[in-house]
Amino acid sequence: MSRLLKYQPELSKESLEAIAKTLKLFQDKNGIINCENLITALKELKYDQQEPVIFDVIDEICSSNKTGLTYDNFVAKLNEQLQDRNSQKSTERTYALFAENPDGNFTFEDFKRVARETGDNSSEEDLKKIFNFASSNGKDIPYEEFHAIMTKSFGN
């Protein structure tokens, strides 16, 4: 249970414990949960309305896996969803701090200001190259592009 609690302060401990108990009720001896029965029960318990994130995760797992789900599949997928949601909130706050333009988009002037405020001594020409690489239109960076850049994995 603690694997869930560390990622999502918005979901109460009681809610997570209740969903864990519900999942365990539907496990067979191999730990597989019958999705059809589980989704029906969760709808009757109003989890699709009370805890939409949890319900959406179960529904997504079950729609792509007809054999059922395990508690560990559920925990892994829920953690992934919650981390994505936390990442979204974080980039929204950062974007709001950076974008001072009245239209709400992050402009080259905003980019220059942030570079200077963070101690970057790159030339304006170099900053323009970086900005143009990141911007699809060369004028600004809408939030969707900013989020994609901020969450992109640069690993191997």
Backbone as CSV, one residue per row, in Angstrom:
resi,resn,N_x,N_y,N_z,CA_x,CA_y,CA_z,C_x,C_y,C_z
1,MET,0.803,-1.195,0.000,0.000,0.000,0.000,0.849,1.263,0.000
2,SER,1.970,1.261,0.659,2.792,2.456,0.755,3.312,2.910,-0.609
3,ARG,3.416,2.001,-1.568,3.868,2.389,-2.902,2.901,3.378,-3.529
4,LEU,1.632,3.278,-3.213,0.655,4.219,-3.751,0.698,5.531,-3.004
5,LEU,0.781,5.480,-1.710,0.665,6.680,-0.893,1.788,7.674,-1.152
6,LYS,2.965,7.217,-1.497,4.069,8.149,-1.663,3.941,9.011,-2.912
7,TYR,3.073,8.649,-3.854,2.977,9.412,-5.085,1.796,10.365,-5.162
8,GLN,0.787,10.195,-4.337,-0.409,10.994,-4.564,-1.036,11.484,-3.275
9,PRO,-0.670,12.690,-2.848,-1.272,13.221,-1.645,-2.748,13.564,-1.810
10,GLU,-3.241,13.705,-3.035,-4.636,14.065,-3.252,-5.585,12.904,-2.958
11,LEU,-5.125,11.696,-3.041,-5.963,10.546,-2.735,-5.758,10.199,-1.263
12,SER,-6.837,10.088,-0.536,-6.720,9.815,0.896,-6.230,8.388,1.131
13,LYS,-5.626,8.216,2.290,-5.164,6.883,2.688,-6.344,5.926,2.751
14,GLU,-7.475,6.415,3.236,-8.676,5.582,3.350,-9.157,5.120,1.972
15,SER,-9.132,6.028,0.996,-9.558,5.666,-0.364,-8.659,4.596,-0.955
16,LEU,-7.357,4.753,-0.753,-6.415,3.779,-1.294,-6.559,2.430,-0.601
17,GLU,-6.794,2.449,0.697,-6.990,1.185,1.410,-8.283,0.508,0.958
18,ALA,-9.328,1.291,0.721,-10.603,0.728,0.263,-10.453,0.101,-1.118
19,ILE,-9.735,0.768,-2.018,-9.569,0.210,-3.362,-8.704,-1.043,-3.294
20,ALA,-7.703,-1.072,-2.418,-6.878,-2.274,-2.270,-7.725,-3.448,-1.774
21,LYS,-8.590,-3.189,-0.798,-9.481,-4.249,-0.299,-10.407,-4.730,-1.406
22,THR,-10.947,-3.798,-2.171,-11.851,-4.157,-3.262,-11.129,-5.017,-4.291
23,LEU,-9.920,-4.624,-4.657,-9.151,-5.399,-5.630,-8.892,-6.819,-5.110
24,LYS,-8.545,-6.921,-3.846,-8.235,-8.236,-3.288,-9.468,-9.155,-3.262
25,LEU,-10.651,-8.579,-3.150,-11.878,-9.373,-3.173,-12.061,-10.091,-4.514
26,PHE,-11.514,-9.500,-5.566,-11.728,-10.044,-6.909,-10.555,-10.869,-7.415
27,GLN,-9.531,-11.081,-6.572,-8.376,-11.867,-6.990,-8.702,-13.358,-6.944
28,ASP,-8.167,-14.076,-7.941,-8.249,-15.531,-7.854,-7.004,-16.028,-7.110
29,LYS,-6.819,-17.325,-7.037,-5.680,-17.867,-6.278,-4.325,-17.505,-6.894
30,ASN,-4.321,-17.100,-8.168,-3.083,-16.687,-8.829,-2.855,-15.180,-8.764
31,GLY,-3.754,-14.467,-8.097,-3.606,-13.022,-7.970,-4.155,-12.234,-9.149
32,ILE,-4.867,-12.916,-10.051,-5.455,-12.249,-11.217,-6.853,-11.748,-10.839
33,ILE,-7.136,-10.522,-11.232,-8.421,-9.910,-10.921,-9.274,-9.899,-12.174
34,ASN,-10.484,-10.433,-12.072,-11.414,-10.450,-13.185,-11.890,-9.026,-13.442
35,CYS,-11.524,-8.481,-14.582,-11.809,-7.080,-14.898,-13.300,-6.777,-15.027
36,GLU,-14.009,-7.641,-15.708,-15.428,-7.372,-15.939,-16.181,-7.239,-14.617
37,ASN,-15.962,-8.177,-13.712,-16.621,-8.125,-12.410,-16.156,-6.918,-11.591
38,LEU,-14.852,-6.658,-11.651,-14.294,-5.534,-10.895,-14.878,-4.205,-11.356
39,ILE,-14.920,-3.984,-12.661,-15.453,-2.715,-13.189,-16.923,-2.563,-12.833
40,THR,-17.672,-3.621,-12.929,-19.089,-3.578,-12.552,-19.230,-3.195,-11.081
41,ALA,-18.455,-3.840,-10.225,-18.527,-3.553,-8.789,-18.100,-2.115,-8.488
42,LEU,-17.041,-1.658,-9.141,-16.562,-0.294,-8.890,-17.577,0.748,-9.337
43,LYS,-18.258,0.473,-10.433,-19.314,1.392,-10.876,-20.453,1.429,-9.867
44,GLU,-20.810,0.267,-9.340,-21.879,0.219,-8.336,-21.472,0.941,-7.061
45,LEU,-20.182,0.898,-6.718,-19.677,1.611,-5.545,-19.391,3.085,-5.846
46,LYS,-19.642,3.493,-7.102,-19.467,4.885,-7.554,-17.998,5.334,-7.602
47,TYR,-17.063,4.383,-7.734,-15.656,4.751,-7.843,-15.375,5.528,-9.124
48,ASP,-16.164,5.292,-10.163,-15.954,6.040,-11.403,-16.249,7.523,-11.191
49,GLN,-17.044,7.848,-10.184,-17.347,9.249,-9.873,-16.499,9.762,-8.707
50,GLN,-16.291,8.929,-7.696,-15.559,9.353,-6.498,-14.046,9.399,-6.715
51,GLU,-13.521,8.425,-7.381,-12.073,8.316,-7.599,-11.797,8.063,-9.073
52,PRO,-12.039,9.061,-9.919,-11.916,8.826,-11.362,-10.527,8.393,-11.815
53,VAL,-9.474,8.853,-11.146,-8.123,8.449,-11.550,-7.954,6.951,-11.367
54,ILE,-8.356,6.449,-10.210,-8.240,5.020,-9.936,-9.083,4.226,-10.921
55,PHE,-10.315,4.660,-11.109,-11.204,3.937,-12.015,-10.659,3.954,-13.442
56,ASP,-10.168,5.102,-13.897,-9.614,5.202,-15.252,-8.432,4.266,-15.455
57,VAL,-7.575,4.159,-14.443,-6.418,3.266,-14.535,-6.876,1.818,-14.674
58,ILE,-7.828,1.425,-13.842,-8.335,0.050,-13.915,-8.996,-0.197,-15.265
59,ASP,-9.804,0.744,-15.698,-10.486,0.603,-16.983,-9.472,0.496,-18.129
60,GLU,-8.419,1.313,-18.087,-7.394,1.267,-19.140,-6.660,-0.068,-19.145
61,ILE,-6.271,-0.541,-17.977,-5.570,-1.830,-17.895,-6.476,-2.943,-18.407
62,CYS,-7.724,-2.927,-17.967,-8.648,-3.999,-18.340,-9.005,-3.976,-19.820
63,SER,-9.104,-2.799,-20.404,-9.461,-2.737,-21.825,-8.319,-3.235,-22.710
64,SER,-7.081,-3.146,-22.213,-5.948,-3.621,-23.020,-5.498,-5.021,-22.629
65,ASN,-6.051,-5.570,-21.559,-5.627,-6.879,-21.079,-6.860,-7.682,-20.688
66,LYS,-7.334,-8.506,-21.589,-8.583,-9.252,-21.383,-8.463,-10.377,-20.362
67,THR,-7.242,-10.764,-20.000,-7.089,-11.868,-19.047,-7.268,-11.403,-17.608
68,GLY,-7.234,-10.114,-17.362,-7.374,-9.582,-16.012,-6.171,-8.760,-15.633
69,LEU,-6.175,-8.307,-14.407,-5.053,-7.504,-13.949,-4.589,-8.027,-12.608
70,THR,-3.379,-7.664,-12.241,-2.871,-8.000,-10.914,-2.781,-6.711,-10.120
71,TYR,-2.701,-6.854,-8.820,-2.562,-5.679,-7.965,-1.301,-4.912,-8.347
72,ASP,-0.202,-5.615,-8.631,1.046,-4.945,-9.002,0.912,-4.175,-10.314
73,ASN,0.160,-4.745,-11.316,-0.093,-4.005,-12.561,-0.815,-2.703,-12.250
74,PHE,-1.814,-2.816,-11.399,-2.605,-1.657,-11.021,-1.737,-0.596,-10.355
75,VAL,-0.921,-0.994,-9.382,-0.068,-0.048,-8.664,0.906,0.632,-9.626
76,ALA,1.532,-0.142,-10.506,2.494,0.425,-11.452,1.824,1.438,-12.371
77,LYS,0.671,1.084,-12.917,-0.038,1.981,-13.833,-0.556,3.220,-13.117
78,LEU,-1.062,3.062,-11.905,-1.547,4.209,-11.142,-0.399,5.156,-10.822
79,ASN,0.743,4.617,-10.416,1.907,5.462,-10.137,2.322,6.231,-11.379
80,GLU,2.294,5.574,-12.526,2.634,6.231,-13.796,1.672,7.386,-14.068
81,GLN,0.384,7.139,-13.900,-0.628,8.174,-14.130,-0.441,9.348,-13.175
82,LEU,-0.203,9.049,-11.909,-0.079,10.102,-10.909,1.190,10.906,-11.114
83,GLN,2.263,10.257,-11.499,3.495,10.981,-11.789,3.291,11.889,-12.991
84,ASP,2.584,11.413,-14.016,2.281,12.257,-15.169,1.484,13.476,-14.751
85,ARG,0.516,13.279,-13.873,-0.310,14.381,-13.427,0.508,15.380,-12.608
86,ASN,1.389,14.877,-11.742,2.247,15.766,-10.961,3.215,16.510,-11.865
87,SER,3.728,15.844,-12.880,4.617,16.480,-13.845,3.888,17.605,-14.565
88,GLN,2.653,17.372,-14.934,1.842,18.377,-15.616,1.682,19.610,-14.732
89,LYS,1.361,19.416,-13.468,1.183,20.545,-12.545,2.476,21.328,-12.383
90,SER,3.570,20.621,-12.279,4.864,21.267,-12.104,5.229,22.120,-13.322
91,THR,5.050,21.576,-14.516,5.387,22.357,-15.708,4.414,23.516,-15.906
92,GLU,3.163,23.363,-15.486,2.213,24.477,-15.575,2.664,25.644,-14.702
93,ARG,3.118,25.336,-13.481,3.594,26.401,-12.580,4.844,27.063,-13.141
94,THR,5.767,26.265,-13.652,7.001,26.811,-14.213,6.695,27.695,-15.418
95,TYR,5.837,27.224,-16.283,5.460,27.986,-17.474,4.842,29.325,-17.073
96,ALA,3.965,29.311,-16.087,3.317,30.544,-15.631,4.348,31.529,-15.089
97,LEU,5.394,31.022,-14.445,6.453,31.903,-13.947,7.266,32.516,-15.087
98,PHE,7.514,31.746,-16.123,8.352,32.194,-17.233,7.620,33.102,-18.215
99,ALA,6.399,32.780,-18.524,5.669,33.479,-19.597,5.021,34.752,-19.056
100,GLU,5.660,35.887,-19.310,5.110,37.164,-18.854,4.307,37.863,-19.937
101,ASN,4.324,37.323,-21.125,3.600,37.899,-22.251,2.094,37.861,-21.958
102,PRO,1.358,38.961,-22.242,-0.079,38.985,-21.950,-0.879,37.884,-22.647
103,ASP,-0.405,37.390,-23.796,-1.151,36.325,-24.485,-0.898,34.951,-23.856
104,GLY,0.011,34.915,-22.891,0.242,33.681,-22.151,1.303,32.770,-22.717
105,ASN,1.831,33.057,-23.890,2.864,32.197,-24.472,4.249,32.669,-24.052
106,PHE,5.169,31.755,-24.035,6.556,31.991,-23.665,7.290,32.524,-24.890
107,THR,7.704,33.789,-24.828,8.323,34.445,-25.983,9.847,34.431,-25.876
108,PHE,10.490,34.889,-26.946,11.944,34.999,-26.930,12.389,35.978,-25.850
109,GLU,11.650,37.063,-25.645,11.991,38.025,-24.594,11.927,37.359,-23.215
110,ASP,10.918,36.528,-23.017,10.828,35.771,-21.761,12.038,34.845,-21.625
111,PHE,12.394,34.178,-22.711,13.514,33.250,-22.716,14.823,33.970,-22.364
112,LYS,15.036,35.141,-22.962,16.237,35.937,-22.664,16.262,36.344,-21.190
113,ARG,15.117,36.809,-20.688,15.032,37.238,-19.294,15.367,36.082,-18.358
114,VAL,14.794,34.923,-18.600,15.047,33.758,-17.750,16.520,33.359,-17.837
115,ALA,17.089,33.397,-19.024,18.506,33.059,-19.195,19.379,34.003,-18.367
116,ARG,19.102,35.277,-18.415,19.894,36.262,-17.658,19.686,36.088,-16.153
117,GLU,18.434,35.856,-15.747,18.130,35.676,-14.318,18.793,34.438,-13.742
118,THR,19.023,33.455,-14.569,19.667,32.224,-14.093,21.181,32.235,-14.307
119,GLY,21.718,33.369,-14.756,23.161,33.504,-14.896,23.740,33.009,-16.201
120,ASP,22.895,32.730,-17.179,23.385,32.276,-18.482,23.966,33.472,-19.227
121,ASN,25.194,33.347,-19.692,25.865,34.435,-20.399,25.955,34.200,-21.903
122,SER,25.098,33.367,-22.440,25.111,33.088,-23.877,24.785,34.362,-24.643
123,SER,25.314,34.439,-25.850,25.028,35.608,-26.690,23.565,35.570,-27.118
124,GLU,23.056,36.722,-27.523,21.666,36.780,-27.980,21.471,35.881,-29.193
125,GLU,22.494,35.815,-30.043,22.421,34.954,-31.228,22.283,33.481,-30.831
126,ASP,23.081,33.042,-29.850,22.985,31.654,-29.385,21.633,31.377,-28.730
127,LEU,21.158,32.324,-27.936,19.850,32.165,-27.316,18.757,32.061,-28.372
128,LYS,18.889,32.867,-29.425,17.889,32.840,-30.504,17.905,31.470,-31.193
129,LYS,19.081,30.901,-31.410,19.182,29.568,-32.030,18.487,28.520,-31.164
130,ILE,18.747,28.580,-29.866,18.129,27.617,-28.949,16.614,27.796,-28.955
131,PHE,16.181,29.049,-28.873,14.744,29.336,-28.847,14.075,28.859,-30.137
132,ASN,14.687,29.138,-31.259,14.111,28.713,-32.544,14.054,27.194,-32.671
133,PHE,15.028,26.525,-32.092,15.010,25.065,-32.103,13.822,24.536,-31.293
134,ALA,13.531,25.209,-30.178,12.451,24.761,-29.292,11.070,25.197,-29.770
135,SER,11.009,26.287,-30.517,9.718,26.837,-30.938,9.349,26.347,-32.331
136,SER,8.112,25.939,-32.495,7.681,25.457,-33.807,7.438,26.602,-34.787
137,ASN,7.185,27.813,-34.250,6.891,28.936,-35.143,7.928,30.057,-35.077
138,GLY,8.921,29.937,-34.176,9.970,30.947,-34.073,9.549,32.208,-33.330
139,LYS,8.277,32.315,-32.952,7.791,33.518,-32.249,7.602,33.273,-30.759
140,ASP,7.068,32.116,-30.439,6.779,31.812,-29.045,6.746,30.301,-28.851
141,ILE,6.597,29.913,-27.590,6.488,28.483,-27.267,5.190,28.306,-26.487
142,PRO,4.171,27.745,-27.123,2.925,27.480,-26.399,3.157,26.453,-25.290
143,TYR,2.241,26.408,-24.353,2.405,25.506,-23.208,2.635,24.060,-23.637
144,GLU,1.904,23.566,-24.617,2.025,22.160,-25.017,3.453,21.832,-25.452
145,GLU,4.082,22.743,-26.197,5.472,22.521,-26.623,6.415,22.593,-25.423
146,PHE,6.163,23.548,-24.529,6.985,23.702,-23.323,6.935,22.426,-22.487
147,HIS,5.723,21.897,-22.293,5.573,20.668,-21.502,6.306,19.501,-22.166
148,ALA,6.194,19.400,-23.472,6.872,18.315,-24.194,8.385,18.414,-24.017
149,ILE,8.918,19.636,-24.064,10.353,19.841,-23.889,10.772,19.496,-22.456
150,MET,10.001,19.978,-21.506,10.352,19.791,-20.093,10.242,18.340,-19.634
151,THR,9.422,17.567,-20.276,9.228,16.177,-19.852,9.913,15.168,-20.768
152,LYS,10.614,15.660,-21.765,11.295,14.753,-22.690,12.451,14.053,-21.996
153,SER,12.592,12.788,-22.272,13.690,12.006,-21.725,14.882,12.122,-22.673
154,PHE,16.023,12.487,-22.137,17.214,12.643,-22.959,18.220,11.532,-22.710
155,GLY,17.732,10.372,-22.280,18.622,9.227,-22.010,19.078,8.560,-23.278
156,ASN,19.719,7.427,-23.131,20.265,6.678,-24.275,19.180,6.223,-25.201
